[in-house]
């Protein structure tokens, strides 16, 4: 079921995704065979097969009997990405100028949207980040963090189980929940907890007062962690 949902992210309907999976598993099939294997009505099956062909996810094999075969997913997904990239490149230069972002407070809901915002903020970093985050979330954004390190940006990480981040300043912090505390370039802050896939909430803001508060809070926390590190070394 999870794969079916993921196929839908590439523009397929649920029935098209189900039939695409059936073609992947069984190879070349007639419309009748697809309907029999999936339990989808014959009329809906033929409509879905036509949709798969139109979207580039299936090929028609002509012969005495018409059969359908799935396009390899790597090929199909690459074609979708190429198409979206081409559309994106046409849209961006024609967009009206975006109104300047306010210094208000924006609520971001849902784990996927929070992770996306986190990654975009990391990619927008010009000089430095301070991030306090649990190790499981850190693993999700590992490549984004490593790119910052490779680009010689200052990276300060507070986490419960750091590993593989040579070039970053690391402070081990015990019993960190699935929390996010991020300051980017001393001008943006993202804070909250990812406790539930759909109902997690984070606050994002460019309000300088809020940024300064969180920056001071993290600096104080770092000072305490450094003192603990010195005590443990004695």
BELCORBEL-V707267 format. One record per residue. PSI is psi as a letter, one per 20 degrees, with the letter a starting at -180 (none if undefined). OMEGA is omega in radians with two decimals (* if undefined). D_LAST is the distance of its C-alpha to the last C-alpha in Angstrom with 1 decimal. Layout:
# BELCORBEL-V707267
psi = <PSI | PSI>
omega = <OMEGA | OMEGA>
d_last = <D_LAST | D_LAST>
This chain:
# BELCORBEL-V707267
psi = <h | g | h | g | h | h | h | h | i | k | j | q | r | g | g | g | g | g | h | g | h | g | h | g | g | i | b | p | q | r | h | g | h | g | g | g | h | h | j | q | q | g | g | h | g | h | g | h | g | h | g | g | g | h | i | j | i | q | q | p | o | q | a | h | p | p | r | q | q | p | p | p | h | g | g | g | h | g | h | g | g | g | g | h | g | g | g | g | h | h | g | g | i | j | q | q | p | p | q | p | p | r | k | a | p | p | p | p | q | p | g | g | h | g | g | g | g | g | g | h | g | g | h | i | p | h | h | q | q | p | p | o | q | q | h | h | h | h | h | h | j | g | h | g | g | h | g | g | g | h | j | k | q | p | o | p | p | o | r | h | m | q | q | k | l | p | i | q | o | p | o | p | p | q | l | p | a | m | q | p | o | p | p | p | k | k | i | q | q | p | q | a | q | n | i | p | g | h | j | q | p | q | p | p | q | j | o | h | g | g | g | h | g | h | g | h | g | h | g | g | g | g | g | g | h | h | g | h | h | g | h | h | i | none>
omega = <-3.12 | 3.11 | 3.12 | 3.13 | -3.13 | 3.06 | -3.12 | 3.08 | 3.12 | 3.00 | 3.11 | 3.02 | 3.14 | 3.13 | 3.09 | 3.13 | 3.12 | -3.13 | 3.09 | 3.11 | 3.12 | 3.10 | 3.10 | -3.06 | -2.97 | -3.13 | -3.06 | -3.12 | 2.98 | 3.09 | 3.13 | -3.13 | 3.11 | -3.14 | -3.12 | -3.10 | -3.05 | -3.06 | 3.09 | -3.12 | -3.05 | -3.13 | 3.11 | 3.11 | -3.12 | 3.07 | -3.14 | 3.10 | 3.09 | 3.10 | 3.12 | 3.12 | -3.12 | -3.10 | 3.09 | -3.13 | 3.13 | 3.06 | 3.04 | 3.09 | -3.09 | 3.12 | 3.10 | 3.04 | -3.14 | 3.09 | -3.13 | 3.09 | -3.11 | 2.97 | 3.11 | -3.03 | 3.13 | 3.12 | -3.13 | -3.10 | 3.09 | 3.14 | 3.10 | -3.12 | 3.10 | -3.11 | -3.14 | 3.12 | 3.13 | 3.11 | 3.14 | -3.10 | 3.09 | -3.10 | -2.98 | -3.11 | -3.11 | 3.12 | 3.01 | -3.12 | -3.09 | 3.10 | -3.09 | -3.13 | -3.14 | 3.10 | -3.11 | -3.07 | -3.09 | 3.09 | 3.12 | -3.06 | 3.08 | -3.07 | -3.09 | -3.11 | 3.11 | 3.12 | 3.11 | 3.12 | 3.11 | -3.14 | 3.14 | 3.09 | 3.10 | -3.13 | 3.13 | -3.06 | 3.13 | -3.07 | -3.04 | 3.02 | 2.92 | -3.09 | 3.02 | -2.98 | 3.12 | -3.01 | -3.12 | 3.07 | 3.11 | 3.11 | -3.13 | -3.08 | -3.06 | -3.08 | 3.11 | 3.11 | -3.12 | 3.10 | 3.10 | 3.12 | 3.12 | -3.14 | 3.08 | 3.03 | 3.11 | -3.12 | 3.09 | -3.04 | 2.98 | -3.09 | -3.06 | -3.10 | -3.10 | 3.04 | 3.05 | 3.13 | 3.12 | -3.12 | 3.07 | 3.02 | -3.03 | 3.01 | -3.14 | -3.10 | -3.05 | 3.00 | 3.06 | 3.08 | 3.13 | -3.09 | 3.10 | 3.00 | -3.08 | 3.01 | -3.11 | 3.04 | -3.14 | -3.10 | -3.12 | 3.12 | 3.03 | -3.08 | 3.12 | 3.13 | 3.07 | -3.06 | -3.11 | -3.03 | -3.04 | -3.00 | 3.05 | -3.09 | 3.03 | 3.09 | 3.08 | 3.14 | 2.99 | 3.11 | -3.00 | 3.11 | 3.12 | 3.12 | -3.12 | 3.12 | -3.12 | 3.11 | 3.12 | 3.13 | 3.13 | 3.12 | 3.09 | 3.13 | 3.11 | 3.12 | 3.12 | 3.13 | 3.11 | 3.10 | 3.11 | 3.13 | 3.13 | 3.14 | -3.13 | -3.14 | -3.10 | *>
d_last = <54.9 | 51.7 | 53.3 | 56.4 | 54.4 | 52.7 | 56.1 | 57.2 | 54.6 | 56.8 | 59.8 | 61.4 | 62.8 | 61.8 | 65.0 | 64.7 | 61.1 | 62.4 | 65.3 | 63.1 | 60.9 | 64.1 | 65.3 | 62.0 | 62.3 | 66.0 | 67.0 | 70.4 | 72.1 | 75.1 | 74.9 | 76.6 | 74.0 | 71.1 | 72.7 | 73.1 | 69.5 | 67.9 | 70.3 | 70.7 | 74.3 | 76.2 | 76.9 | 73.2 | 72.3 | 74.6 | 73.3 | 69.7 | 70.6 | 72.4 | 69.3 | 67.1 | 69.5 | 69.7 | 65.9 | 65.6 | 63.9 | 67.0 | 69.9 | 73.5 | 75.1 | 78.8 | 81.2 | 83.9 | 81.2 | 78.5 | 75.0 | 71.6 | 68.4 | 64.9 | 63.5 | 60.3 | 57.5 | 55.7 | 59.0 | 59.8 | 56.3 | 56.3 | 59.7 | 58.6 | 55.6 | 57.9 | 60.3 | 57.8 | 56.3 | 59.8 | 60.5 | 57.2 | 58.0 | 61.4 | 60.1 | 57.3 | 59.5 | 62.1 | 59.9 | 60.6 | 57.9 | 55.3 | 55.0 | 51.8 | 49.1 | 48.7 | 45.5 | 46.0 | 44.1 | 44.9 | 44.3 | 43.8 | 44.5 | 44.0 | 41.3 | 43.3 | 44.0 | 40.4 | 39.2 | 42.0 | 41.2 | 37.5 | 38.6 | 41.1 | 38.7 | 36.4 | 39.4 | 40.4 | 37.1 | 37.8 | 34.4 | 31.4 | 30.3 | 27.6 | 27.7 | 26.0 | 27.7 | 27.4 | 27.1 | 30.7 | 32.1 | 29.9 | 31.6 | 35.0 | 34.3 | 32.4 | 35.1 | 35.5 | 31.9 | 32.0 | 35.1 | 33.4 | 30.7 | 33.6 | 35.4 | 32.5 | 32.0 | 28.7 | 27.2 | 24.3 | 23.7 | 22.0 | 22.6 | 21.6 | 22.1 | 22.2 | 23.6 | 26.0 | 25.6 | 24.7 | 25.3 | 24.2 | 21.2 | 19.6 | 17.6 | 17.3 | 18.9 | 19.5 | 23.1 | 24.9 | 28.7 | 31.3 | 30.9 | 31.6 | 30.4 | 31.5 | 32.1 | 34.2 | 34.7 | 34.0 | 37.5 | 37.5 | 35.7 | 35.9 | 34.5 | 35.2 | 34.8 | 36.5 | 37.2 | 40.8 | 42.6 | 45.5 | 44.3 | 40.9 | 40.8 | 39.0 | 39.7 | 40.2 | 40.9 | 41.1 | 41.2 | 39.1 | 38.2 | 36.8 | 35.0 | 33.4 | 32.4 | 30.7 | 29.1 | 27.6 | 26.5 | 24.7 | 23.1 | 21.8 | 20.5 | 18.8 | 17.2 | 15.9 | 14.6 | 12.8 | 11.1 | 10.2 | 9.0 | 6.6 | 5.4 | 5.5 | 3.8 | 0.0>
